[in-house]
Amino acid sequence: MLLAAAPDAEWRLLIGLARLAGLRTPSETSLLTWDDIDWEAGLMRVRSPKTERHAGHEQRTVPIVPRLMELLEKRRAECDDDDDQLVTIRSAGGRRRKMLAMMEAAGVEPWDQTWQTLRRSREVEWMNEGIAPYLVCKWLGHTLTVSARHYTIAVPDEVLAKVTGRKVTQNVTQHASASERTALQIA
């Protein structure tokens, strides 16, 4: 829904980088160049101003999920050969206003910390998919401690049911967590 409301491939890619790769917006998304994309391996190099002061954390490698690969290919197709940057959207206020307008157009209720919420949703999904927490944190560019402090949300009912051996008793689509709502709304 939200991607469909985006005005062009650049905006869809910006949203995708935050939601599908967990990149910090704008600090990491604004630094990405086409040379950072390894098309064959399905990986991207991400430079991180936030963590560069820590030795060995100046950059990281993040996997490109299939949906994000589609967004990258569409954005690349509309760029000139000499365009280096993936995303040229710069104005913070403009980003926020435009995102709110897209949410309204998509019929999505705006949420707080828009870009952070997209990033957080990616972490929660990867964790819920059973990807090792150390890998998820490595891909997102933070530690397990930071993850526990700022990213962990309520445990989904399906996980509790699996651990306890009980059936889910509520309709989870009626009581979706913020992360689950974001996942439903991004499509």
Residue frames as a rotation matrix with the C-alpha (Angstrom) as fourth column:
MET 1
0.562 0.827 0.000 0.00
0.827 -0.562 0.000 0.00
0.000 0.000 -1.000 0.00
LEU 2
0.584 -0.389 -0.713 2.66
0.094 -0.840 0.535 2.51
-0.807 -0.379 -0.453 1.01
LEU 3
-0.525 -0.826 0.208 4.99
0.286 0.059 0.956 1.63
-0.802 0.561 0.205 -1.86
ALA 4
-0.207 0.538 0.817 2.11
0.978 0.102 0.181 2.00
0.014 0.837 -0.547 -4.31
ALA 5
0.806 0.549 -0.219 1.49
0.570 -0.821 0.038 5.53
-0.159 -0.156 -0.975 -2.98
ALA 6
-0.019 -0.895 -0.446 5.13
0.380 -0.420 0.824 6.55
-0.925 -0.153 0.348 -3.54
PRO 7
0.599 0.371 -0.709 5.45
-0.355 -0.671 -0.651 9.04
-0.718 0.642 -0.270 -6.41
ASP 8
0.597 -0.457 -0.659 8.40
-0.713 0.073 -0.697 7.39
0.367 0.886 -0.282 -8.15
ALA 9
0.653 -0.393 -0.647 11.06
0.272 0.920 -0.283 4.68
0.706 0.009 0.708 -8.07
GLU 10
-0.411 -0.850 0.330 13.41
-0.038 -0.345 -0.938 6.81
0.911 -0.398 0.109 -5.96
TRP 11
-0.180 0.438 0.881 10.86
-0.947 -0.318 -0.035 7.16
0.265 -0.840 0.473 -3.16
ARG 12
0.849 0.476 -0.229 9.96
-0.420 0.871 0.254 3.47
0.321 -0.120 0.940 -3.37
LEU 13
0.243 -0.849 -0.469 13.66
0.333 0.527 -0.782 2.64
0.911 0.034 0.411 -3.08
LEU 14
-0.514 -0.423 0.746 14.15
-0.480 -0.579 -0.659 4.97
0.711 -0.697 0.095 -0.11
ILE 15
0.326 0.716 0.617 11.25
-0.943 0.197 0.270 3.32
0.072 -0.670 0.739 1.71
GLY 16
0.869 0.015 -0.495 12.54
-0.118 0.977 -0.179 -0.11
0.481 0.214 0.850 0.69
LEU 17
-0.122 -0.990 -0.072 16.05
0.002 0.072 -0.997 0.57
0.992 -0.122 -0.007 1.97
ALA 18
-0.495 0.012 0.869 14.65
-0.818 -0.342 -0.462 1.42
0.292 -0.940 0.179 5.40
ARG 19
0.346 0.819 0.458 11.98
-0.914 0.405 -0.035 -1.27
-0.215 -0.406 0.888 5.52
LEU 20
0.959 0.120 -0.258 13.55
-0.215 0.900 -0.378 -4.15
0.187 0.418 0.889 3.61
ALA 21
0.240 -0.940 -0.244 17.24
0.368 0.321 -0.873 -3.69
0.898 0.119 0.423 4.51
GLY 22
0.678 0.118 -0.725 16.95
0.734 -0.070 0.675 -1.82
0.029 -0.991 -0.134 7.82
LEU 23
-0.329 -0.854 0.402 19.14
0.806 -0.476 -0.353 1.10
0.493 0.208 0.845 6.74
ARG 24
-0.162 0.175 -0.971 19.26
0.698 -0.675 -0.238 4.29
-0.697 -0.717 -0.013 8.78
THR 25
0.011 0.271 0.962 17.56
0.878 -0.464 0.121 7.13
0.479 0.843 -0.243 6.96
PRO 26
0.975 -0.061 -0.215 19.00
-0.222 -0.169 -0.960 9.51
0.022 0.984 -0.178 5.92
SER 27
0.410 -0.909 0.073 22.53
-0.711 -0.268 0.649 8.91
-0.571 -0.319 -0.757 7.22
GLU 28
-0.362 -0.570 0.737 23.12
-0.008 0.793 0.609 5.58
-0.932 0.215 -0.292 5.47
THR 29
0.379 0.588 0.715 20.68
0.707 0.315 -0.634 5.78
-0.597 0.745 -0.296 2.56
SER 30
0.936 0.019 -0.351 22.12
-0.155 -0.875 -0.458 9.11
-0.316 0.483 -0.817 1.37
LEU 31
0.078 -0.994 -0.074 25.64
-0.739 -0.108 0.665 7.65
-0.670 0.003 -0.743 1.10
LEU 32
0.169 0.022 0.985 24.76
0.282 0.957 -0.069 4.65
-0.945 0.289 0.156 -1.06
THR 33
-0.156 -0.237 -0.959 26.21
-0.869 -0.429 0.247 4.58
-0.470 0.872 -0.139 -4.56
TRP 34
0.771 0.458 -0.443 25.69
-0.630 0.653 -0.420 2.10
0.097 0.602 0.792 -7.36
ASP 35
-0.092 -0.891 -0.444 29.21
-0.539 0.420 -0.730 0.80
0.837 0.172 -0.519 -6.69
ASP 36
-0.566 -0.074 0.821 27.95
-0.815 0.202 -0.543 -0.35
-0.126 -0.977 -0.174 -3.27
ILE 37
0.491 0.834 0.251 25.57
-0.729 0.552 -0.405 -2.84
-0.476 0.016 0.879 -4.89
ASP 38
-0.783 -0.619 0.060 26.88
-0.513 0.698 0.500 -6.32
-0.351 0.361 -0.864 -5.66
TRP 39
0.018 0.889 -0.457 24.17
-1.000 0.014 -0.011 -7.41
-0.003 0.457 0.889 -8.08
GLU 40
-0.065 -0.089 -0.994 25.43
-0.463 0.885 -0.049 -10.97
0.884 0.457 -0.098 -8.49
ALA 41
-0.827 -0.321 -0.461 25.94
0.231 0.554 -0.800 -11.73
0.512 -0.768 -0.385 -4.79
GLY 42
0.228 0.972 0.048 22.77
0.424 -0.143 0.894 -9.91
0.876 -0.184 -0.445 -3.70
LEU 43
0.154 -0.288 -0.945 24.66
0.972 -0.129 0.198 -7.80
-0.179 -0.949 0.260 -1.18
MET 44
0.606 -0.054 0.793 25.23
0.267 -0.926 -0.267 -4.12
0.749 0.374 -0.547 -0.53
ARG 45
-0.437 -0.785 -0.440 28.00
0.831 -0.164 -0.532 -2.27
0.345 -0.598 0.724 1.24
VAL 46
0.676 0.688 0.264 26.64
0.465 -0.676 0.571 0.27
0.571 -0.263 -0.777 3.72
ARG 47
-0.563 -0.811 0.159 28.79
0.433 -0.454 -0.779 3.07
0.704 -0.370 0.606 5.12
SER 48
0.455 0.790 -0.411 27.61
0.724 -0.060 0.687 4.20
0.518 -0.610 -0.600 8.54
PRO 49
-0.134 -0.471 0.872 28.44
-0.131 -0.864 -0.487 7.65
0.982 -0.179 0.054 9.92
LYS 50
0.660 0.493 0.567 26.84
-0.598 -0.111 0.793 6.62
0.454 -0.863 0.222 13.23
THR 51
0.951 -0.241 0.193 29.22
0.057 0.751 0.658 3.72
-0.304 -0.615 0.728 13.86
GLU 52
0.711 -0.693 0.115 32.33
0.205 0.049 -0.978 4.80
0.672 0.719 0.177 11.94
ARG 53
0.332 -0.602 0.726 34.06
-0.813 -0.573 -0.104 6.03
0.479 -0.555 -0.680 15.11
HIS 54
0.519 -0.123 0.846 34.28
-0.524 0.736 0.429 2.40
-0.675 -0.666 0.318 16.28
ALA 55
-0.452 -0.804 -0.386 37.17
-0.826 0.215 0.520 0.54
-0.335 0.554 -0.762 14.64
GLY 56
-0.981 0.006 0.194 35.91
0.082 0.919 0.387 -2.05
-0.176 0.395 -0.901 12.19
HIS 57
-0.208 0.978 0.025 32.39
0.766 0.179 -0.617 -0.61
-0.608 -0.110 -0.786 12.10
GLU 58
-0.660 -0.109 -0.743 32.82
-0.246 -0.903 0.351 2.01
-0.710 0.415 0.570 9.39
GLN 59
-0.246 0.593 -0.767 30.83
-0.945 0.027 0.325 -0.12
0.214 0.805 0.554 6.98
ARG 60
-0.402 0.193 0.895 28.94
-0.323 0.885 -0.336 -3.39
-0.857 -0.425 -0.293 6.85
THR 61
-0.916 0.154 -0.369 27.48
-0.303 0.336 0.892 -5.77
0.262 0.929 -0.261 4.30
VAL 62
-0.371 0.887 0.275 23.71
-0.521 0.046 -0.852 -6.18
-0.769 -0.459 0.445 4.15
PRO 63
-0.733 0.159 0.661 21.78
0.519 0.758 0.394 -8.80
-0.439 0.632 -0.639 2.16
ILE 64
-0.717 0.544 -0.436 19.41
-0.683 -0.674 0.281 -7.59
-0.141 0.499 0.855 -0.55
VAL 65
-0.392 0.674 0.627 16.06
0.119 0.712 -0.692 -9.37
-0.912 -0.196 -0.359 -0.27
PRO 66
-0.554 0.132 0.822 14.26
0.810 0.312 0.496 -10.11
-0.191 0.941 -0.280 -3.57
ARG 67
0.560 0.824 0.084 11.69
0.825 -0.546 -0.147 -7.31
-0.075 0.151 -0.986 -3.20
LEU 68
0.520 -0.455 -0.722 14.46
-0.022 -0.853 0.522 -4.77
-0.854 -0.256 -0.454 -2.57
MET 69
-0.567 -0.723 0.394 16.37
0.359 0.214 0.909 -6.10
-0.742 0.656 0.138 -5.60
GLU 70
-0.007 0.668 0.744 13.29
1.000 -0.012 0.020 -5.30
0.022 0.744 -0.668 -7.72
LEU 71
0.857 0.342 -0.386 13.20
0.402 -0.912 0.085 -1.75
-0.323 -0.228 -0.919 -6.34
LEU 72
0.036 -0.934 -0.354 16.93
-0.017 -0.355 0.935 -1.31
-0.999 -0.028 -0.029 -7.03
GLU 73
-0.568 -0.239 0.787 16.55
0.700 0.362 0.615 -2.54
-0.432 0.901 -0.038 -10.61
LYS 74
0.401 0.803 0.440 13.63
0.912 -0.396 -0.107 -0.17
0.088 0.444 -0.891 -11.26
ARG 75
0.768 -0.190 -0.611 15.52
0.097 -0.909 0.405 2.78
-0.633 -0.371 -0.680 -9.80
ARG 76
-0.287 -0.954 0.084 18.64
0.177 0.034 0.984 1.92
-0.942 0.297 0.159 -11.82
ALA 77
-0.239 0.269 0.933 16.59
0.949 0.271 0.165 1.78
-0.208 0.924 -0.319 -15.02
GLU 78
0.756 0.600 0.261 15.49
0.641 -0.760 -0.110 5.39
0.132 0.251 -0.959 -14.59
CYS 79
0.555 -0.636 -0.536 18.95
0.066 -0.609 0.791 6.75
-0.829 -0.474 -0.296 -13.71
ASP 80
0.820 -0.429 -0.379 21.45
-0.521 -0.287 -0.803 8.13
0.236 0.856 -0.459 -16.20
ASP 81
0.633 -0.639 -0.437 24.72
0.457 0.764 -0.455 6.24
0.625 0.088 0.776 -16.60
ASP 82
-0.373 -0.858 0.354 26.62
0.204 -0.448 -0.870 9.00
0.905 -0.252 0.342 -14.80
ASP 83
0.450 0.555 0.699 24.24
-0.647 -0.337 0.684 9.07
0.615 -0.760 0.208 -11.79
ASP 84
-0.559 -0.766 -0.318 26.19
-0.248 0.521 -0.817 7.77
0.791 -0.378 -0.481 -8.83
GLN 85
-0.841 0.242 0.483 23.76
-0.509 -0.056 -0.859 8.13
-0.181 -0.969 0.171 -5.90
LEU 86
-0.764 0.639 -0.085 20.87
0.597 0.751 0.281 5.72
0.244 0.164 -0.956 -5.37
VAL 87
0.355 0.879 -0.318 18.87
0.934 -0.314 0.173 8.29
0.052 -0.358 -0.932 -3.43
THR 88
-0.619 -0.559 0.552 19.10
0.567 -0.804 -0.178 12.05
0.543 0.203 0.815 -3.93
ILE 89
0.488 0.833 0.261 16.20
0.281 -0.433 0.857 13.05
0.827 -0.344 -0.445 -1.63
ARG 90
-0.496 -0.862 -0.105 17.82
0.457 -0.156 -0.876 15.27
0.739 -0.482 0.471 1.01
SER 91
-0.477 0.288 0.830 15.42
-0.547 -0.837 -0.024 17.59
0.688 -0.465 0.557 2.88
ALA 92
-0.970 0.073 -0.230 14.51
0.221 0.654 -0.724 16.10
0.098 -0.753 -0.650 6.27
GLY 93
-0.532 0.820 -0.209 11.31
-0.302 -0.414 -0.859 18.12
-0.791 -0.394 0.468 6.56
GLY 94
-0.159 0.427 -0.890 10.44
-0.987 -0.069 0.143 17.30
0.000 0.901 0.433 2.98
ARG 95
-0.776 -0.172 -0.607 11.01
-0.224 0.974 0.011 13.59
0.589 0.145 -0.795 3.60
ARG 96
-0.890 0.444 -0.105 8.69
0.254 0.291 -0.922 13.63
-0.379 -0.847 -0.372 6.61
ARG 97
-0.295 0.816 -0.497 5.95
-0.595 -0.564 -0.573 15.68
-0.748 0.127 0.652 4.89
LYS 98
-0.297 0.127 -0.946 6.11
-0.900 0.293 0.322 13.55
0.318 0.948 0.027 1.75
MET 99
-0.917 -0.067 -0.392 5.95
0.037 0.967 -0.254 10.34
0.396 -0.247 -0.884 3.79
LEU 100
-0.691 0.716 -0.092 2.90
0.046 -0.084 -0.995 11.60
-0.721 -0.693 0.025 5.69
ALA 101
-0.129 0.631 -0.765 1.22
-0.896 -0.404 -0.182 12.48
-0.424 0.662 0.618 2.39
MET 102
-0.539 -0.122 -0.834 2.00
-0.598 0.752 0.276 8.99
0.593 0.647 -0.478 1.03
MET 103
-0.974 0.203 -0.103 0.61
0.215 0.671 -0.709 7.38
-0.075 -0.713 -0.697 4.19
GLU 104
-0.386 0.876 -0.291 -2.57
-0.354 -0.431 -0.830 9.41
-0.852 -0.217 0.477 3.86
ALA 105
-0.139 0.293 -0.946 -2.91
-0.990 -0.035 0.135 8.51
0.006 0.955 0.295 0.17
ALA 106
-0.674 -0.207 -0.709 -2.39
-0.307 0.951 0.014 4.83
0.672 0.228 -0.705 1.01
GLY 107
0.441 0.891 0.108 -4.92
-0.427 0.102 0.898 4.94
0.789 -0.443 0.425 3.83
VAL 108
0.025 -0.560 -0.828 -2.20
0.673 0.622 -0.400 4.08
0.739 -0.548 0.393 6.33
GLU 109
0.958 0.283 -0.049 -2.41
0.211 -0.579 0.787 5.56
0.195 -0.764 -0.614 9.81
PRO 110
0.297 -0.907 0.300 0.82
-0.349 -0.395 -0.850 7.53
0.889 0.147 -0.434 10.41
TRP 111
0.768 -0.149 -0.622 3.10
0.589 0.545 0.596 6.14
0.250 -0.825 0.507 13.08
ASP 112
0.865 -0.496 -0.079 5.72
-0.356 -0.716 0.601 7.81
-0.354 -0.492 -0.795 15.25
GLN 113
-0.045 -0.997 0.061 9.37
-0.554 0.076 0.829 7.76
-0.831 0.003 -0.556 14.22
THR 114
0.763 0.548 -0.342 8.47
-0.558 0.293 -0.777 6.78
-0.325 0.784 0.529 10.68
TRP 115
0.361 -0.691 -0.626 11.92
-0.675 0.269 -0.687 5.81
0.643 0.671 -0.370 9.40
GLN 116
-0.613 -0.570 0.547 12.97
-0.788 0.390 -0.477 4.20
0.059 -0.723 -0.688 12.69
THR 117
0.130 0.766 0.630 9.76
-0.636 0.552 -0.540 2.15
-0.761 -0.330 0.559 12.69
LEU 118
0.799 0.102 -0.593 10.52
-0.574 0.424 -0.701 0.84
0.180 0.900 0.397 9.20
ARG 119
-0.174 -0.964 -0.201 14.03
-0.691 0.265 -0.672 -0.16
0.701 0.022 -0.713 10.35
ARG 120
-0.526 0.042 0.850 12.71
-0.781 0.372 -0.502 -1.73
-0.338 -0.927 -0.163 13.55
SER 121
0.564 0.821 0.092 10.16
-0.682 0.526 -0.508 -3.76
-0.465 0.224 0.856 11.57
ARG 122
0.452 -0.487 -0.747 12.96
-0.591 0.464 -0.660 -5.26
0.668 0.740 -0.078 9.48
GLU 123
-0.617 -0.733 0.286 14.82
-0.690 0.328 -0.646 -6.37
0.380 -0.596 -0.708 12.59
VAL 124
-0.212 0.621 0.754 11.73
-0.744 0.398 -0.537 -7.93
-0.634 -0.675 0.378 14.13
GLU 125
0.756 0.515 -0.403 10.92
-0.649 0.513 -0.562 -9.81
-0.082 0.687 0.722 10.92
TRP 126
0.073 -0.806 -0.587 14.43
-0.584 0.443 -0.681 -11.18
0.809 0.393 -0.438 10.54
MET 127
-0.718 -0.311 0.623 14.42
-0.696 0.322 -0.641 -12.29
-0.002 -0.894 -0.448 14.19
ASN 128
0.102 0.870 0.482 10.99
-0.707 0.404 -0.581 -13.90
-0.700 -0.281 0.656 13.80
GLU 129
0.685 0.067 -0.725 12.22
-0.660 0.477 -0.580 -15.70
0.308 0.876 0.371 10.68
GLY 130
0.953 -0.287 0.100 14.76
0.177 0.792 0.585 -17.42
-0.247 -0.539 0.805 12.90
ILE 131
0.478 -0.838 0.264 17.85
0.192 -0.194 -0.962 -15.64
0.857 0.511 0.068 11.62
ALA 132
0.061 -0.540 -0.840 20.56
0.965 0.247 -0.088 -15.69
0.255 -0.805 0.536 14.28
PRO 133
0.865 0.366 -0.344 20.37
0.468 -0.836 0.288 -12.49
-0.182 -0.410 -0.894 16.37
TYR 134
0.069 -0.905 -0.420 24.08
0.283 -0.386 0.878 -11.81
-0.957 -0.179 0.230 15.97
LEU 135
-0.602 -0.245 0.760 23.64
0.780 0.026 0.626 -11.79
-0.173 0.969 0.175 12.17
VAL 136
0.419 0.833 0.360 20.59
0.851 -0.499 0.163 -9.53
0.315 0.238 -0.919 12.32
CYS 137
0.770 -0.173 -0.614 22.49
0.288 -0.765 0.576 -7.08
-0.570 -0.620 -0.539 14.52
LYS 138
-0.337 -0.936 0.101 25.52
0.458 -0.069 0.886 -7.25
-0.823 0.345 0.452 12.24
TRP 139
-0.360 0.275 0.891 23.37
0.916 -0.075 0.393 -6.47
0.175 0.959 -0.225 9.19
LEU 140
0.668 0.717 0.198 21.66
0.645 -0.691 0.327 -3.58
0.371 -0.091 -0.924 10.99
GLY 141
-0.086 -0.837 0.541 24.90
0.283 -0.541 -0.792 -2.20
0.955 0.085 0.283 12.38
HIS 142
0.154 0.061 0.986 24.29
-0.843 -0.513 0.163 -2.39
0.516 -0.856 -0.027 16.11
THR 143
-0.837 -0.547 -0.002 24.92
-0.436 0.670 -0.601 -4.69
0.330 -0.502 -0.799 19.05
LEU 144
-0.373 0.690 -0.621 22.67
0.544 0.704 0.455 -7.21
0.751 -0.168 -0.638 20.76
THR 145
-0.590 0.111 -0.800 22.51
0.731 -0.347 -0.588 -4.82
-0.343 -0.931 0.124 23.72
VAL 146
-0.864 0.277 -0.421 21.23
-0.382 -0.904 0.189 -2.00
-0.328 0.324 0.887 21.52
SER 147
-0.654 0.637 -0.408 18.77
-0.154 0.417 0.896 -4.40
0.740 0.649 -0.175 19.93
ALA 148
-0.382 0.499 -0.778 17.37
0.839 0.540 -0.066 -5.46
0.387 -0.678 -0.625 23.29
ARG 149
-0.645 0.056 -0.762 17.13
0.500 -0.724 -0.476 -1.87
-0.578 -0.688 0.438 24.51
HIS 150
-0.572 0.304 -0.762 15.61
-0.442 -0.896 -0.026 -0.19
-0.691 0.322 0.647 21.45
TYR 151
-0.632 0.231 -0.740 14.29
-0.732 0.133 0.668 -2.73
0.253 0.964 0.085 18.98
THR 152
-0.923 0.279 -0.263 12.72
0.322 0.937 -0.134 -5.60
0.209 -0.209 -0.955 20.88
ILE 153
-0.440 0.860 0.259 8.95
-0.804 -0.505 0.314 -5.49
0.401 -0.070 0.914 20.93
ALA 154
0.108 0.584 0.805 6.26
-0.825 0.505 -0.256 -7.71
-0.556 -0.636 0.536 22.40
VAL 155
-0.861 -0.402 0.312 6.64
-0.223 0.849 0.479 -11.38
-0.457 0.343 -0.820 21.53
PRO 156
-0.432 0.731 -0.528 4.12
-0.812 -0.062 0.580 -12.35
0.392 0.679 0.621 18.81
ASP 157
0.281 0.677 0.680 1.38
-0.880 0.464 -0.098 -14.75
-0.382 -0.571 0.727 19.91
GLU 158
0.828 0.024 -0.561 2.57
-0.368 0.778 -0.509 -17.36
0.424 0.627 0.653 17.42
VAL 159
-0.201 -0.971 -0.129 5.99
-0.354 0.195 -0.915 -17.49
0.913 -0.138 -0.383 19.09
LEU 160
-0.451 0.113 0.885 4.46
-0.890 0.021 -0.456 -17.80
-0.070 -0.993 0.091 22.57
ALA 161
0.643 0.760 0.098 2.18
-0.737 0.648 -0.192 -20.57
-0.210 0.051 0.976 21.32
LYS 162
0.529 -0.529 -0.663 5.15
-0.282 0.627 -0.726 -22.40
0.800 0.571 0.182 19.79
VAL 163
-0.525 -0.805 0.275 7.17
-0.490 0.022 -0.871 -22.16
0.695 -0.593 -0.407 23.01
THR 164
-0.493 0.391 0.777 4.30
-0.816 0.100 -0.569 -23.11
-0.300 -0.915 0.270 25.32
GLY 165
-0.991 0.120 0.054 2.80
0.132 0.915 0.381 -25.74
-0.004 0.385 -0.923 23.04
ARG 166
-0.281 0.939 -0.198 -0.59
0.402 -0.072 -0.913 -23.99
-0.871 -0.336 -0.357 23.20
LYS 167
-0.094 0.364 0.927 -2.86
0.987 -0.086 0.133 -22.75
0.128 0.927 -0.352 20.46
VAL 168
-0.985 -0.117 0.131 -3.15
0.118 -0.993 -0.003 -19.08
0.130 0.012 0.991 19.59
THR 169
-0.414 0.879 -0.235 -6.44
0.836 0.266 -0.480 -17.98
-0.359 -0.395 -0.845 21.12
GLN 170
0.180 0.488 -0.854 -6.86
0.053 -0.872 -0.487 -14.52
-0.982 0.043 -0.183 19.61
ASN 171
0.735 0.084 0.673 -7.18
0.673 0.035 -0.739 -13.42
-0.086 0.996 -0.031 16.03
VAL 172
-0.082 -0.894 -0.441 -3.72
0.724 -0.358 0.590 -11.95
-0.685 -0.271 0.676 15.50
THR 173
-0.543 -0.098 0.834 -4.83
0.752 -0.498 0.432 -9.95
0.373 0.862 0.344 12.46
GLN 174
0.553 0.781 0.291 -7.22
0.499 -0.590 0.635 -8.02
0.667 -0.206 -0.716 14.68
HIS 175
0.966 -0.238 -0.096 -4.56
-0.023 -0.451 0.892 -7.29
-0.256 -0.860 -0.441 17.27
ALA 176
0.580 -0.783 0.223 -1.43
0.654 0.286 -0.700 -6.91
0.485 0.552 0.678 15.21
SER 177
0.230 -0.623 -0.747 1.67
0.725 -0.402 0.558 -5.40
-0.649 -0.671 0.360 16.76
ALA 178
0.553 -0.090 -0.828 3.12
-0.348 -0.928 -0.132 -2.17
-0.757 0.361 -0.545 15.37
SER 179
-0.545 -0.832 -0.107 5.70
-0.496 0.216 0.841 -4.18
-0.676 0.511 -0.530 13.46
GLU 180
-0.565 0.404 0.719 3.07
0.611 0.791 0.036 -6.48
-0.554 0.460 -0.694 12.00
ARG 181
0.563 0.786 -0.255 0.88
0.429 -0.542 -0.722 -3.51
-0.706 0.297 -0.643 11.00
THR 182
0.174 -0.594 -0.786 3.87
-0.624 -0.684 0.378 -1.88
-0.762 0.425 -0.490 9.32
ALA 183
-0.787 -0.477 0.391 4.58
-0.064 0.693 0.718 -5.10
-0.614 0.540 -0.576 7.41
LEU 184
-0.115 0.838 0.534 1.00
0.821 0.383 -0.423 -5.25
-0.559 0.389 -0.732 6.20
GLN 185
0.686 0.478 -0.549 0.99
0.219 -0.855 -0.470 -1.59
-0.694 0.202 -0.691 5.20
ILE 186
-0.145 -0.855 -0.498 4.28
-0.357 -0.424 0.832 -1.47
-0.923 0.299 -0.244 3.29
ALA 187
-0.353 -0.059 0.934 3.27
0.568 0.780 0.264 -3.83
-0.744 0.623 -0.242 0.47
